[in-house]
Amino acid sequence: MMGLITFEDRKLVEEELARDIRENPRYGLAAFKFIYRLLYRIDSSEELERVYDTFMNRTHSGDSSREEFASAFHQLLQMAFEYAAASDKPLLYTTGQLASYFGVSTTTINNWLRDKRISYPGMEDKPSFKQARIPDTAIYKSTNGRETVIREVIQEYEVRKSLEPVYDEVERMKELVKIVLAFETQYGGRYEEVEARLGDPSSSDDWKWARDADEWRYAMKEIAREQ
């Protein structure tokens, strides 16, 4: 898990390389060759050779443009990222399990799959996601366009759960009150006010609000039950 390559990592590498290439085209060409040779040692696939040969032939003939170079470099980087994660065999999860990790309903997960908010190779071949097994390398795209590897969501959930301490009843009640107060501060109001502002969490596309709302309601319910 510690060596997980996130989408943020990928974007940072791509952005920095794109900037360097614009400022120094010779560096870009050298980097392109260097990455190609490394990938070739791992797997000399036809696709890899096609990307390299197509671009290099146009470069030697003087027909390549910066846009074509950027496109070829992007393809090469995509292969590099895929090779980097190839040995990391994905774990498979049901829609119900993902619903728990995201803090949303199974219906919401199915909607995200149909709308390609959650995507992974081979999903187009599935007529239904009812019995689907989604790899943790699948990509979740939020409403603001930010992409996250499912594995990161699961990892965050498991870390948060592992940090939850065990209390006696008095301490437990204190912690429940702290949770409610923390959510009221974070969202700027009581639960009912926030729900009126952000909408029903069970049908929300904002999985963090849905998850927080579920924990918030649970804390309030437990406090009411103890009283």
Backbone as CSV, one residue per row, in Angstrom:
resi,resn,N_x,N_y,N_z,CA_x,CA_y,CA_z,C_x,C_y,C_z
1,MET,0.822,-1.207,0.000,0.000,0.000,0.000,0.858,1.259,0.000
2,MET,1.999,1.199,0.658,2.825,2.401,0.768,3.337,2.855,-0.588
3,GLY,3.469,1.906,-1.549,3.993,2.272,-2.855,2.922,2.579,-3.878
4,LEU,1.683,2.773,-3.433,0.580,3.033,-4.340,0.801,4.310,-5.138
5,ILE,0.661,4.203,-6.467,0.770,5.369,-7.335,-0.627,5.952,-7.504
6,THR,-0.855,7.127,-6.970,-2.165,7.763,-7.030,-2.305,8.581,-8.304
7,PHE,-3.546,9.019,-8.567,-3.767,9.867,-9.727,-3.069,11.211,-9.553
8,GLU,-2.967,11.663,-8.299,-2.255,12.918,-8.045,-0.791,12.785,-8.431
9,ASP,-0.193,11.628,-8.114,1.200,11.368,-8.500,1.344,11.410,-10.023
10,ARG,0.435,10.742,-10.707,0.496,10.674,-12.159,0.385,12.049,-12.796
11,LYS,-0.574,12.830,-12.307,-0.773,14.162,-12.879,0.438,15.051,-12.637
12,LEU,1.029,14.927,-11.445,2.205,15.737,-11.131,3.357,15.414,-12.077
13,VAL,3.605,14.109,-12.299,4.680,13.706,-13.209,4.410,14.219,-14.621
14,GLU,3.177,14.040,-15.096,2.827,14.471,-16.444,2.961,15.982,-16.602
15,GLU,2.483,16.738,-15.605,2.544,18.201,-15.685,3.983,18.709,-15.682
16,GLU,4.812,18.116,-14.805,6.198,18.558,-14.721,6.975,18.219,-15.993
17,LEU,6.742,17.022,-16.535,7.410,16.645,-17.770,6.945,17.517,-18.930
18,ALA,5.639,17.805,-18.976,5.110,18.656,-20.049,5.740,20.044,-19.991
19,ARG,5.918,20.572,-18.784,6.544,21.897,-18.630,8.002,21.863,-19.078
20,ASP,8.707,20.825,-18.654,10.119,20.719,-19.038,10.291,20.553,-20.549
21,ILE,9.376,19.799,-21.151,9.457,19.567,-22.601,9.224,20.863,-23.367
22,ARG,8.260,21.660,-22.909,8.000,22.934,-23.572,9.210,23.856,-23.497
23,GLU,9.873,23.844,-22.334,11.008,24.736,-22.137,12.275,24.229,-22.835
24,ASN,12.392,22.910,-22.985,13.601,22.336,-23.589,13.228,21.107,-24.420
25,PRO,12.877,21.298,-25.702,12.461,20.175,-26.565,13.499,19.062,-26.647
26,ARG,14.786,19.415,-26.595,15.827,18.381,-26.661,15.750,17.456,-25.452
27,TYR,15.467,18.052,-24.283,15.284,17.238,-23.071,14.085,16.304,-23.254
28,GLY,13.009,16.836,-23.841,11.818,16.027,-24.055,12.096,14.816,-24.916
29,LEU,12.846,15.001,-25.993,13.167,13.892,-26.883,14.048,12.863,-26.170
30,ALA,15.009,13.342,-25.389,15.889,12.435,-24.645,15.095,11.645,-23.608
31,ALA,14.179,12.327,-22.912,13.356,11.653,-21.903,12.457,10.612,-22.551
32,PHE,11.905,10.951,-23.727,11.054,10.023,-24.471,11.814,8.732,-24.779
33,LYS,13.056,8.878,-25.286,13.885,7.707,-25.616,14.235,6.914,-24.360
34,PHE,14.549,7.624,-23.289,14.963,6.968,-22.048,13.818,6.113,-21.481
35,ILE,12.609,6.697,-21.424,11.458,5.957,-20.890,11.129,4.772,-21.788
36,TYR,11.236,4.992,-23.100,10.966,3.894,-24.039,11.909,2.711,-23.786
37,ARG,13.204,2.994,-23.615,14.161,1.914,-23.423,13.882,1.144,-22.126
38,LEU,13.486,1.863,-21.079,13.148,1.182,-19.829,11.941,0.265,-20.010
39,LEU,10.908,0.771,-20.688,9.715,-0.030,-20.915,10.017,-1.223,-21.821
40,TYR,10.889,-1.015,-22.797,11.238,-2.080,-23.731,11.894,-3.248,-23.001
41,ARG,12.666,-2.942,-21.962,13.308,-4.004,-21.179,12.271,-4.822,-20.403
42,ILE,11.166,-4.171,-20.030,10.121,-4.849,-19.261,9.229,-5.681,-20.178
43,ASP,8.791,-5.061,-21.274,7.870,-5.753,-22.176,7.915,-5.083,-23.542
44,SER,8.531,-5.745,-24.483,8.656,-5.170,-25.833,7.389,-5.457,-26.632
45,SER,6.276,-4.843,-26.227,4.990,-5.091,-26.885,4.906,-4.370,-28.225
46,GLU,3.984,-4.849,-29.071,3.781,-4.212,-30.370,3.259,-2.791,-30.201
47,GLU,2.406,-2.586,-29.219,1.849,-1.250,-28.988,2.943,-0.272,-28.610
48,LEU,3.866,-0.698,-27.764,4.977,0.156,-27.360,5.840,0.522,-28.573
49,GLU,6.163,-0.475,-29.376,6.989,-0.216,-30.557,6.259,0.666,-31.564
50,ARG,4.947,0.496,-31.678,4.171,1.309,-32.611,4.219,2.781,-32.221
51,VAL,4.016,3.059,-30.918,4.063,4.445,-30.446,5.429,5.053,-30.710
52,TYR,6.472,4.284,-30.412,7.841,4.792,-30.591,8.180,4.997,-32.069
53,ASP,7.928,3.973,-32.879,8.303,4.053,-34.291,7.539,5.146,-35.024
54,THR,6.234,5.252,-34.751,5.420,6.263,-35.425,5.958,7.659,-35.146
55,PHE,6.239,7.916,-33.868,6.708,9.253,-33.530,8.112,9.514,-34.052
56,MET,9.020,8.549,-33.885,10.407,8.766,-34.293,10.526,8.928,-35.809
57,ASN,9.711,8.193,-36.578,9.741,8.336,-38.034,9.328,9.735,-38.461
58,ARG,8.284,10.268,-37.796,7.833,11.619,-38.125,8.845,12.661,-37.655
59,THR,9.536,12.359,-36.547,10.543,13.291,-36.038,11.714,13.398,-37.019
60,HIS,12.182,12.246,-37.510,13.313,12.235,-38.441,12.969,12.909,-39.776
61,SER,11.680,12.805,-40.167,11.276,13.414,-41.434,10.923,14.889,-41.284
62,GLY,10.902,15.357,-40.002,10.601,16.764,-39.747,9.129,17.098,-39.792
63,ASP,8.252,16.065,-39.755,6.811,16.306,-39.857,6.104,16.403,-38.505
64,SER,6.787,16.097,-37.413,6.119,16.065,-36.102,5.905,17.475,-35.556
65,SER,4.834,17.640,-34.820,4.518,18.910,-34.169,4.606,18.727,-32.667
66,ARG,4.549,19.830,-31.935,4.580,19.732,-30.469,3.373,18.973,-29.946
67,GLU,2.209,19.157,-30.605,0.994,18.467,-30.169,1.143,16.955,-30.333
68,GLU,1.734,16.549,-31.465,1.942,15.115,-31.700,2.949,14.539,-30.712
69,PHE,3.976,15.328,-30.413,4.966,14.863,-29.448,4.328,14.703,-28.068
70,ALA,3.504,15.696,-27.683,2.824,15.631,-26.377,1.914,14.411,-26.314
71,SER,1.216,14.121,-27.430,0.322,12.965,-27.472,1.104,11.656,-27.349
72,ALA,2.221,11.555,-28.082,3.040,10.346,-28.026,3.637,10.155,-26.641
73,PHE,4.094,11.251,-26.033,4.683,11.168,-24.701,3.628,10.743,-23.693
74,HIS,2.396,11.251,-23.857,1.303,10.877,-22.956,1.035,9.372,-23.047
75,GLN,1.018,8.833,-24.260,0.808,7.395,-24.436,1.915,6.591,-23.768
76,LEU,3.140,7.073,-23.915,4.282,6.377,-23.320,4.185,6.383,-21.790
77,LEU,3.798,7.521,-21.239,3.651,7.621,-19.779,2.523,6.728,-19.282
78,GLN,1.431,6.659,-20.041,0.330,5.790,-19.647,0.803,4.345,-19.546
79,MET,1.601,3.917,-20.512,2.149,2.562,-20.469,3.066,2.384,-19.265
80,ALA,3.874,3.405,-18.978,4.795,3.333,-17.841,4.020,3.157,-16.540
81,PHE,2.929,3.926,-16.371,2.124,3.819,-15.155,1.464,2.442,-15.062
82,GLU,1.010,1.925,-16.205,0.383,0.603,-16.216,1.391,-0.480,-15.844
83,TYR,2.601,-0.392,-16.377,3.649,-1.357,-16.041,4.001,-1.263,-14.555
84,ALA,4.021,-0.019,-14.028,4.391,0.179,-12.626,3.399,-0.488,-11.689
85,ALA,2.150,-0.574,-12.125,1.116,-1.156,-11.265,0.793,-2.597,-11.639
86,ALA,1.442,-3.119,-12.672,1.096,-4.444,-13.197,1.301,-5.558,-12.182
87,SER,2.347,-5.443,-11.351,2.642,-6.499,-10.377,1.771,-6.411,-9.136
88,ASP,0.992,-5.349,-9.052,0.132,-5.125,-7.886,-1.261,-5.645,-8.209
89,LYS,-1.491,-6.939,-7.986,-2.738,-7.581,-8.379,-3.925,-6.941,-7.657
90,PRO,-4.940,-6.492,-8.406,-6.070,-5.811,-7.770,-6.951,-6.766,-6.971
91,LEU,-7.539,-6.237,-5.920,-8.537,-6.968,-5.151,-9.909,-6.611,-5.712
92,LEU,-10.850,-7.553,-5.629,-12.172,-7.353,-6.200,-13.203,-7.148,-5.099
93,TYR,-14.156,-6.249,-5.347,-15.170,-5.918,-4.342,-16.557,-5.924,-4.970
94,THR,-17.550,-6.241,-4.168,-18.939,-6.180,-4.626,-19.433,-4.736,-4.541
95,THR,-20.563,-4.468,-5.165,-21.138,-3.127,-5.088,-21.539,-2.804,-3.641
96,GLY,-21.959,-3.829,-2.908,-22.323,-3.614,-1.505,-21.129,-3.211,-0.655
97,GLN,-19.995,-3.856,-0.911,-18.783,-3.500,-0.166,-18.342,-2.078,-0.488
98,LEU,-18.389,-1.710,-1.766,-18.008,-0.345,-2.136,-18.960,0.674,-1.516
99,ALA,-20.233,0.308,-1.415,-21.207,1.209,-0.789,-20.803,1.510,0.652
100,SER,-20.304,0.500,1.354,-19.861,0.694,2.737,-18.638,1.598,2.800
101,TYR,-17.698,1.393,1.900,-16.470,2.203,1.900,-16.750,3.667,1.572
102,PHE,-17.691,3.894,0.652,-18.025,5.263,0.268,-19.047,5.894,1.210
103,GLY,-19.781,5.054,1.961,-20.810,5.571,2.836,-22.063,5.971,2.080
104,VAL,-22.373,5.237,0.992,-23.557,5.521,0.185,-24.342,4.221,0.023
105,SER,-25.470,4.294,-0.681,-26.277,3.097,-0.909,-25.732,2.286,-2.088
106,THR,-26.133,1.019,-2.144,-25.745,0.176,-3.272,-26.318,0.718,-4.570
107,THR,-27.519,1.298,-4.486,-28.140,1.908,-5.665,-27.265,3.018,-6.234
108,THR,-26.681,3.815,-5.331,-25.796,4.901,-5.778,-24.575,4.344,-6.494
109,ILE,-23.990,3.278,-5.953,-22.827,2.653,-6.605,-23.208,2.157,-7.994
110,ASN,-24.377,1.514,-8.116,-24.829,1.030,-9.419,-25.033,2.188,-10.393
111,ASN,-25.565,3.312,-9.891,-25.750,4.489,-10.738,-24.399,5.035,-11.204
112,TRP,-23.436,5.061,-10.301,-22.097,5.553,-10.657,-21.460,4.662,-11.717
113,LEU,-21.685,3.351,-11.614,-21.143,2.428,-12.605,-21.799,2.655,-13.969
114,ARG,-23.116,2.813,-13.980,-23.822,3.045,-15.241,-23.416,4.365,-15.879
115,ASP,-23.174,5.385,-15.031,-22.808,6.711,-15.544,-21.306,6.862,-15.769
116,LYS,-20.549,5.760,-15.554,-19.088,5.764,-15.703,-18.405,6.695,-14.698
117,ARG,-19.084,6.972,-13.590,-18.428,7.709,-12.501,-17.401,6.796,-11.835
118,ILE,-17.677,5.488,-11.883,-16.693,4.467,-11.509,-16.430,3.672,-12.775
119,SER,-15.158,3.569,-13.165,-14.835,2.886,-14.415,-13.608,2.005,-14.250
120,TYR,-13.564,0.941,-15.051,-12.418,0.032,-15.047,-12.442,-0.766,-16.351
121,PRO,-11.301,-1.261,-16.811,-11.240,-2.008,-18.062,-12.163,-3.222,-18.044
122,GLY,-12.913,-3.419,-19.115,-13.778,-4.585,-19.236,-15.197,-4.372,-18.764
123,MET,-15.489,-3.232,-18.158,-16.830,-3.021,-17.604,-17.879,-2.886,-18.711
124,GLU,-17.451,-2.501,-19.933,-18.393,-2.344,-21.033,-19.025,-3.673,-21.435
125,ASP,-18.360,-4.776,-21.068,-18.851,-6.101,-21.453,-19.933,-6.620,-20.510
126,LYS,-20.213,-5.888,-19.448,-21.158,-6.383,-18.448,-22.563,-5.840,-18.720
127,PRO,-23.569,-6.746,-18.915,-24.939,-6.287,-19.134,-25.571,-5.706,-17.874
128,SER,-25.085,-6.169,-16.710,-25.604,-5.697,-15.429,-24.479,-5.689,-14.413
129,PHE,-24.580,-4.765,-13.436,-23.545,-4.695,-12.400,-24.001,-5.354,-11.102
130,LYS,-25.135,-6.081,-11.160,-25.689,-6.677,-9.948,-24.707,-7.628,-9.292
131,GLN,-24.054,-8.461,-10.085,-23.086,-9.424,-9.557,-21.649,-9.013,-9.888
132,ALA,-21.451,-7.740,-10.155,-20.128,-7.262,-10.579,-19.111,-7.377,-9.456
133,ARG,-17.871,-7.588,-9.860,-16.745,-7.553,-8.936,-15.824,-6.440,-9.432
134,ILE,-15.783,-5.361,-8.668,-15.066,-4.166,-9.108,-13.656,-4.181,-8.544
135,PRO,-12.637,-4.036,-9.402,-11.251,-4.042,-8.902,-10.931,-2.760,-8.147
136,ASP,-10.025,-2.864,-7.177,-9.675,-1.667,-6.407,-8.794,-0.716,-7.200
137,THR,-8.467,-1.097,-8.434,-7.742,-0.191,-9.322,-8.704,0.634,-10.181
138,ALA,-10.006,0.425,-10.002,-11.002,1.213,-10.732,-10.879,2.683,-10.345
139,ILE,-11.393,3.535,-11.216,-11.296,4.980,-11.014,-12.654,5.566,-10.664
140,TYR,-12.688,6.369,-9.599,-13.898,7.106,-9.233,-13.715,8.567,-9.620
141,LYS,-14.708,9.126,-10.319,-14.654,10.528,-10.716,-15.737,11.304,-9.973
142,SER,-15.333,12.301,-9.182,-16.282,13.099,-8.407,-16.994,14.100,-9.314
143,THR,-17.984,14.796,-8.778,-18.747,15.754,-9.566,-17.883,16.913,-10.045
144,ASN,-16.784,17.207,-9.333,-15.900,18.295,-9.765,-14.796,17.823,-10.706
145,GLY,-14.873,16.533,-11.112,-13.921,16.011,-12.083,-12.671,15.390,-11.486
146,ARG,-12.511,15.459,-10.171,-11.315,14.890,-9.534,-11.383,13.370,-9.572
147,GLU,-10.299,12.747,-9.994,-10.256,11.295,-10.125,-9.484,10.666,-8.970
148,THR,-10.011,9.564,-8.462,-9.400,8.876,-7.331,-9.423,7.377,-7.588
149,VAL,-8.330,6.706,-7.289,-8.298,5.251,-7.377,-9.113,4.687,-6.211
150,ILE,-9.990,3.717,-6.504,-10.853,3.131,-5.479,-10.043,2.653,-4.281
151,ARG,-8.853,2.157,-4.558,-7.989,1.650,-3.485,-7.694,2.733,-2.448
152,GLU,-7.582,3.988,-2.885,-7.316,5.087,-1.960,-8.492,5.307,-1.026
153,VAL,-9.725,5.182,-1.579,-10.933,5.339,-0.761,-10.994,4.244,0.300
154,ILE,-10.702,3.011,-0.126,-10.730,1.872,0.804,-9.660,2.033,1.869
155,GLN,-8.484,2.473,1.449,-7.382,2.657,2.393,-7.738,3.715,3.437
156,GLU,-8.325,4.816,2.984,-8.723,5.880,3.913,-9.755,5.370,4.910
157,TYR,-10.710,4.574,4.428,-11.753,4.001,5.289,-11.134,3.088,6.348
158,GLU,-10.222,2.223,5.916,-9.629,1.259,6.846,-8.744,1.942,7.883
159,VAL,-8.022,2.981,7.464,-7.194,3.733,8.419,-8.082,4.400,9.461
160,ARG,-9.175,5.024,8.988,-10.087,5.717,9.907,-10.690,4.729,10.902
161,LYS,-11.079,3.538,10.426,-11.661,2.532,11.311,-10.643,2.007,12.317
162,SER,-9.402,1.845,11.870,-8.371,1.298,12.760,-8.011,2.267,13.882
163,LEU,-8.280,3.547,13.676,-7.941,4.556,14.678,-9.062,4.778,15.687
164,GLU,-10.211,4.141,15.456,-11.326,4.311,16.383,-11.020,3.580,17.693
165,PRO,-10.919,4.298,18.806,-10.574,3.667,20.092,-11.765,2.960,20.740
166,VAL,-11.465,2.137,21.731,-12.500,1.436,22.491,-12.689,2.153,23.829
167,TYR,-13.948,2.480,24.167,-14.219,3.255,25.386,-15.224,2.518,26.276
168,ASP,-15.236,2.903,27.563,-16.340,2.465,28.406,-17.532,3.361,28.064
169,GLU,-18.676,3.114,28.664,-19.903,3.807,28.264,-19.827,5.319,28.470
170,VAL,-19.222,5.763,29.586,-19.131,7.208,29.848,-18.243,7.869,28.800
171,GLU,-17.078,7.261,28.565,-16.164,7.817,27.576,-16.763,7.732,26.172
172,ARG,-17.493,6.660,25.942,-18.127,6.491,24.627,-19.126,7.610,24.379
173,MET,-19.914,7.947,25.403,-20.893,9.016,25.261,-20.203,10.348,24.991
174,LYS,-19.090,10.590,25.676,-18.339,11.835,25.454,-17.851,11.916,24.006
175,GLU,-17.370,10.780,23.499,-16.860,10.763,22.132,-17.976,10.962,21.116
176,LEU,-19.147,10.388,21.389,-20.287,10.578,20.495,-20.684,12.052,20.419
177,VAL,-20.672,12.710,21.577,-20.994,14.151,21.619,-19.939,14.933,20.841
178,LYS,-18.671,14.547,21.003,-17.594,15.216,20.264,-17.791,15.078,18.761
179,ILE,-18.221,13.885,18.345,-18.446,13.640,16.916,-19.526,14.563,16.372
180,VAL,-20.638,14.655,17.115,-21.740,15.521,16.689,-21.293,16.972,16.621
181,LEU,-20.595,17.436,17.645,-20.120,18.821,17.671,-19.121,19.091,16.550
182,ALA,-18.271,18.103,16.271,-17.279,18.272,15.204,-17.958,18.412,13.847
183,PHE,-19.002,17.600,13.602,-19.732,17.709,12.337,-20.486,19.040,12.251
184,GLU,-21.049,19.492,13.362,-21.759,20.770,13.364,-20.806,21.915,13.029
185,THR,-19.585,21.829,13.548,-18.577,22.852,13.237,-18.133,22.756,11.785
186,GLN,-17.876,21.522,11.324,-17.404,21.316,9.951,-18.413,21.778,8.915
187,TYR,-19.696,21.489,9.151,-20.719,21.796,8.164,-21.503,23.081,8.473
188,GLY,-21.176,23.698,9.600,-21.779,24.995,9.902,-23.241,24.956,10.280
189,GLY,-23.642,24.016,11.132,-25.032,23.979,11.585,-25.422,22.617,12.099
190,ARG,-26.671,22.530,12.604,-27.191,21.257,13.070,-27.488,20.353,11.879
191,TYR,-27.642,19.049,12.160,-27.810,18.083,11.077,-28.976,18.442,10.170
192,GLU,-30.124,18.765,10.761,-31.320,19.062,9.973,-31.087,20.254,9.051
193,GLU,-30.361,21.260,9.547,-30.088,22.452,8.739,-29.160,22.112,7.570
194,VAL,-28.150,21.287,7.861,-27.188,20.915,6.823,-27.849,20.042,5.759
195,GLU,-28.707,19.127,6.195,-29.397,18.258,5.234,-30.307,19.080,4.322
196,ALA,-30.956,20.100,4.897,-31.814,20.975,4.082,-30.987,21.734,3.044
197,ARG,-29.741,22.027,3.406,-28.863,22.802,2.509,-28.189,21.914,1.461
198,LEU,-27.714,20.720,1.883,-26.951,19.860,0.977,-27.782,18.765,0.318
199,GLY,-28.981,18.529,0.853,-29.835,17.505,0.269,-29.740,16.163,0.973
200,ASP,-30.618,15.255,0.577,-30.672,13.913,1.161,-29.355,13.180,0.896
201,PRO,-28.610,12.819,1.946,-27.307,12.169,1.730,-27.405,10.813,1.046
202,SER,-28.536,10.122,1.214,-28.668,8.788,0.618,-28.749,8.827,-0.901
203,SER,-29.083,9.981,-1.459,-29.164,10.110,-2.920,-28.177,11.143,-3.448
204,SER,-27.220,11.528,-2.599,-26.256,12.563,-2.990,-25.096,11.977,-3.787
205,ASP,-24.586,12.756,-4.748,-23.399,12.355,-5.498,-22.121,12.627,-4.715
206,ASP,-22.256,13.399,-3.640,-21.098,13.728,-2.800,-20.917,12.614,-1.772
207,TRP,-20.035,11.659,-2.083,-19.915,10.489,-1.211,-19.383,10.843,0.161
208,LYS,-18.589,11.902,0.295,-18.082,12.283,1.611,-19.217,12.814,2.488
209,TRP,-20.109,13.602,1.894,-21.272,14.078,2.656,-22.150,12.891,3.047
210,ALA,-22.351,11.957,2.135,-23.168,10.786,2.446,-22.555,9.970,3.578
211,ARG,-21.243,9.791,3.536,-20.567,9.012,4.583,-20.601,9.744,5.917
212,ASP,-20.291,11.050,5.900,-20.308,11.833,7.140,-21.705,11.882,7.735
213,ALA,-22.710,12.021,6.865,-24.095,12.088,7.338,-24.490,10.794,8.036
214,ASP,-24.029,9.681,7.473,-24.345,8.384,8.072,-23.724,8.278,9.465
215,GLU,-22.479,8.706,9.616,-21.811,8.674,10.917,-22.450,9.673,11.883
216,TRP,-22.834,10.822,11.359,-23.473,11.871,12.167,-24.802,11.366,12.725
217,ARG,-25.633,10.762,11.849,-26.930,10.242,12.285,-26.755,9.131,13.312
218,TYR,-25.745,8.287,13.086,-25.498,7.185,14.031,-25.156,7.728,15.412
219,ALA,-24.288,8.746,15.471,-23.891,9.333,16.754,-25.097,9.930,17.465
220,MET,-25.932,10.648,16.713,-27.120,11.253,17.325,-28.095,10.184,17.822
221,LYS,-28.243,9.114,17.062,-29.142,8.028,17.450,-28.657,7.352,18.728
222,GLU,-27.337,7.120,18.822,-26.788,6.469,20.007,-26.928,7.361,21.241
223,ILE,-26.747,8.662,21.068,-26.910,9.593,22.183,-28.353,9.583,22.662
224,ALA,-29.294,9.629,21.720,-30.727,9.609,22.076,-31.104,8.311,22.764
225,ARG,-30.530,7.195,22.310,-30.845,5.889,22.902,-30.349,5.806,24.358
226,GLU,-29.163,6.367,24.613,-28.611,6.319,25.956,-29.374,7.230,26.924
227,GLN,-29.968,8.279,26.378,-30.711,9.216,27.225,-32.087,8.652,27.578
